[in-house]
Amino acid sequence: MRLAALLEAGRQDFLDALSGVTEEQAPAKPDPNQWSILECIEHVIVVEERHLRWIDMGRSIEPQRDHDRELRLFTIMRNQFEKREAPSALRPKGRFTTLVEAAQAFLETRDRAIRLVEARGDAMYAIGVKHPFFGPVNGAELVQLMDGHARRHADQIRALASPAPALPTLAQPSPSGKENSAAPRTAPQLAAGLAAPADPQSPFAQGEMIALHLQHIRQGECAGRKAATFTADGCILDQTRLAESEFESVVWKDVRLVNCDLANLRAQRMVLERVEFVDCRLAGLATGSLDARDVLILNSDLRYASLSGARFQNSEFEGCNWQDSDLRSADLSGTVIRNCDLARADLQGATLRDTDFRTSQLEGMQVGIHDLRGAIVEPGQAMILAQVLGLRIV
């Protein structure tokens, strides 16, 4: 279930990347040495088909779970900055001529992967495969590599469909007052009249998995819990305590948290889609890998949060305290950050194209001049950033 949920989230991430692509863009090559979007999709499919064959043909091994290694393999593949040339067998051969055809083929392959991990369950850990680069891995680790690989190429597709501006610059608000060019955030899709469990503690009973579905939980107690996975979809959590808890993976979709305490929550990997945090305590929240899409964080405390390398899409932060937080190398492209305090927040190496900082407190924020390319600020904020960067304005 945990692996299936991660593959489902990765599937949505890939489809989101394709949603901004036109049929005209799909076969286009920016230069002769770069793959087109159609070729990227074909390559992802070929790799996933190969991995599925390896799982089917894998040898039996003594099952061993190493979630730190799983996260490490995913992160290496997801954030592989060093360009490697694909082996000949994995290079695109012109299999697809239309975007619709390629997207459908990806869906069929990923759906097959999801069905496979659902059917095998914990037996995935008892399948041994020799990866040509990473060496011996088990079936679950191979799934992490497969998902990280697809997400990396989803980022490549986004870049091909929407190239970055050529020159580093601080974008000032336009005379028309138009907001940034990012797509609007989508709110959680929540049904009316969600059922509340008779015992608000029962959904968090002891076990390796916490799975919430279409529930409204008030005053739930999960503080200090340790579990392998925490999945939730279509839920509202109100005044629920998750502080000091530890999870290997957290996958939430269409969830709203109100007045919840998540202070010092630790997760090796988090996937958030259409999630809202309202008046929440998130101080000290730490995750090794965070993929967040359509996330709202409103009037919440994120002091000392450790979210380096996080990726936010179509997200908004409003009225939040980000003092002393770690957002190094995070991708905040298109994120709207309103009325937030970023004093001493570390954004060095972050991607800030179309990130809207207007009305936020930036004094003391740690950031490099090249990190600010394409960021949206007010004139007064530009003066503050100039001082932060050691620039002299005369």
SVG drawing of the C-alpha trace seen along z (x, -y; Angstrom):
<svg xmlns="http://www.w3.org/2000/svg" viewBox="-23 -58 52 75">
<polyline fill="none" stroke="black" stroke-width="0.4" points="0.0,0.0 2.8,-2.4 4.6,-1.9 1.3,-2.0 0.5,-5.3 3.9,-6.7 3.5,-5.5 0.1,-7.0 1.4,-10.4 4.3,-10.1 1.8,-9.3 -0.1,-12.5 3.1,-14.5 4.0,-13.3 0.6,-14.0 0.7,-17.5 3.9,-18.1 2.2,-17.0 -0.9,-19.1 1.0,-22.3 2.3,-20.8 0.8,-21.3 0.9,-18.8 3.1,-21.3 5.6,-21.4 5.7,-17.7 8.0,-16.7 10.1,-19.9 13.8,-19.8 15.4,-22.9 18.7,-21.8 19.8,-18.7 21.5,-17.2 18.4,-17.4 15.5,-15.1 12.0,-16.3 9.1,-15.9 7.9,-12.9 11.3,-11.3 11.4,-12.0 8.1,-10.2 9.2,-7.3 12.4,-7.0 10.5,-7.0 8.2,-4.2 11.1,-2.1 12.8,-2.4 9.7,-1.4 9.0,1.5 12.5,2.7 12.2,2.4 8.9,4.3 10.6,7.1 13.4,7.2 10.8,7.5 9.0,10.4 12.3,12.2 14.0,11.3 15.5,13.9 14.2,14.7 16.2,13.1 15.9,12.8 13.5,9.8 15.2,6.8 13.7,3.3 16.1,0.4 13.9,-2.7 16.9,-5.0 18.4,-3.3 15.1,-3.6 15.0,-7.3 18.6,-7.7 18.1,-5.9 15.0,-7.9 16.7,-11.2 19.8,-10.4 17.6,-9.5 15.2,-12.3 17.9,-15.0 20.5,-13.7 22.2,-16.9 25.1,-15.1 24.0,-14.4 24.4,-10.7 24.0,-9.4 21.3,-6.7 22.4,-3.3 21.5,-2.6 18.7,-0.2 17.0,-3.0 17.2,-5.8 14.0,-6.8 13.5,-5.4 10.6,-7.5 7.9,-5.2 5.3,-8.0 4.1,-10.7 1.4,-12.4 1.3,-13.5 -2.0,-11.8 -0.5,-8.5 2.6,-8.8 0.6,-9.9 -1.7,-7.0 1.2,-4.6 2.7,-6.1 -0.6,-5.7 -0.8,-2.0 2.7,-1.3 2.5,-3.1 -0.9,-1.5 0.6,1.9 3.4,1.0 0.8,0.0 -1.2,3.2 2.1,5.2 3.1,3.7 -0.4,4.0 -0.4,7.7 3.0,8.4 2.8,6.4 5.6,7.1 7.0,9.7 8.6,6.8 11.3,6.9 12.0,10.5 12.8,9.9 16.4,9.4 17.6,7.5 21.1,6.3 20.9,2.7 23.6,1.8 24.5,-1.4 23.3,-0.9 24.2,2.8 22.0,5.3 18.6,3.8 15.3,5.3 11.9,4.8 10.8,2.0 14.1,0.1 13.7,0.6 10.3,-1.0 11.8,-4.0 14.3,-4.4 11.6,-4.1 9.5,-6.8 12.4,-9.1 13.4,-8.7 10.0,-9.6 9.7,-12.7 13.1,-13.9 12.0,-13.7 8.7,-15.4 10.8,-18.4 12.7,-18.2 9.4,-18.2 8.2,-21.3 11.5,-23.1 11.0,-22.2 7.4,-23.4 8.2,-26.6 11.9,-27.7 13.4,-29.9 14.2,-33.5 17.7,-34.0 18.8,-36.8 18.9,-36.9 16.6,-39.7 14.3,-40.7 10.9,-41.0 9.0,-44.1 5.2,-44.1 3.8,-45.1 1.9,-48.5 -1.3,-46.5 -0.8,-44.9 -0.9,-41.4 0.1,-38.6 2.8,-36.0 2.3,-33.7 1.9,-30.5 -1.3,-28.5 -3.9,-29.1 -3.8,-26.8 -6.5,-24.1 -8.2,-23.6 -8.8,-20.2 -11.7,-18.3 -13.7,-17.5 -17.1,-15.9 -19.8,-17.6 -20.7,-15.9 -17.7,-13.8 -18.2,-11.1 -16.4,-11.4 -15.2,-8.3 -16.8,-7.5 -13.4,-7.4 -11.1,-10.0 -8.1,-8.0 -9.1,-4.8 -7.7,-5.9 -4.3,-6.2 -4.2,-2.8 -0.9,-1.1 0.4,0.5 2.8,0.1 0.3,-1.9 -2.1,-4.8 -4.6,-5.1 -7.4,-7.7 -10.2,-7.9 -13.1,-10.3 -13.1,-11.2 -13.4,-14.3 -11.3,-13.8 -11.6,-16.2 -9.0,-16.2 -7.2,-13.1 -4.1,-12.0 -1.1,-10.8 1.8,-12.6 5.0,-10.6 3.8,-7.8 6.2,-5.9 4.9,-4.1 6.0,-3.1 3.4,-5.1 0.7,-7.7 -1.8,-8.0 -4.8,-10.3 -7.3,-11.3 -10.5,-13.3 -10.1,-14.1 -10.3,-17.0 -8.1,-17.0 -9.2,-19.5 -7.2,-20.1 -5.2,-16.9 -1.8,-16.3 0.9,-14.8 3.9,-16.4 7.1,-14.5 5.8,-11.6 8.1,-9.8 7.1,-8.2 8.9,-6.7 6.5,-8.1 3.5,-10.5 1.2,-10.7 -1.8,-13.1 -4.3,-14.1 -7.3,-16.4 -6.7,-17.0 -7.3,-20.1 -5.6,-20.4 -6.9,-23.1 -5.4,-24.0 -3.2,-20.9 0.1,-20.4 2.8,-18.9 5.8,-20.3 9.0,-18.3 7.2,-15.7 9.8,-13.7 9.2,-12.0 11.7,-10.5 9.5,-11.3 6.3,-13.4 4.0,-13.7 1.3,-16.4 -1.4,-17.1 -4.2,-19.6 -3.4,-20.0 -4.2,-23.0 -2.6,-23.8 -4.6,-26.5 -3.4,-27.9 -1.1,-24.9 2.1,-24.5 4.8,-23.2 7.9,-24.3 10.8,-21.9 9.0,-19.9 11.7,-17.9 11.5,-15.8 14.2,-14.3 12.1,-14.6 9.0,-16.7 6.9,-17.0 4.0,-19.4 1.4,-20.5 -1.5,-22.9 -0.6,-23.4 -1.8,-26.3 0.0,-27.1 -2.0,-29.8 -1.2,-31.6 1.1,-28.8 4.4,-28.5 7.3,-27.0 10.2,-28.2 13.2,-25.9 11.4,-23.7 13.9,-21.7 12.7,-21.4 15.9,-21.6 15.4,-20.3 11.6,-20.5 9.5,-21.0 6.4,-23.2 4.0,-23.7 1.0,-26.0 1.4,-26.7 0.7,-29.6 2.1,-30.6 0.3,-33.4 0.8,-35.0 3.5,-32.4 6.6,-32.5 9.5,-31.0 12.2,-32.3 15.4,-30.2 13.9,-27.6 16.0,-25.6 14.8,-25.9 18.1,-25.4 17.9,-24.2 14.1,-24.1 12.0,-24.7 9.6,-27.5 8.8,-28.5 5.5,-30.3 4.9,-30.1 3.0,-33.1 4.5,-34.1 2.4,-36.8 2.8,-38.5 5.4,-36.0 8.4,-36.5 11.6,-35.0 14.1,-36.5 17.2,-34.2 15.5,-31.7 18.1,-30.0 17.1,-30.0 20.5,-29.5 20.5,-27.5 16.6,-27.8 14.8,-28.2 12.7,-31.3 11.4,-32.0 8.0,-33.7 8.1,-33.4 6.1,-36.3 7.6,-37.7 5.5,-40.9 4.3,-42.0 6.7,-39.5 9.5,-40.4 12.8,-39.6 15.3,-41.3 17.9,-38.8 16.9,-36.1 19.9,-34.2 20.0,-34.0 22.4,-34.3 22.1,-36.8 21.7,-34.1 19.0,-32.4 16.8,-35.5 16.5,-35.2 12.9,-36.0 11.7,-36.5 8.9,-39.1 9.5,-41.8 8.4,-45.3 10.9,-48.2 11.5,-48.5 12.2,-44.7 14.7,-45.1 16.6,-47.6 16.6,-45.2 17.9,-42.4 20.6,-44.6 21.8,-45.1 21.6,-41.3 23.7,-40.7 26.2,-43.4 25.4,-45.6 26.0,-49.3 23.3,-51.5 24.5,-55.1"/>
</svg>
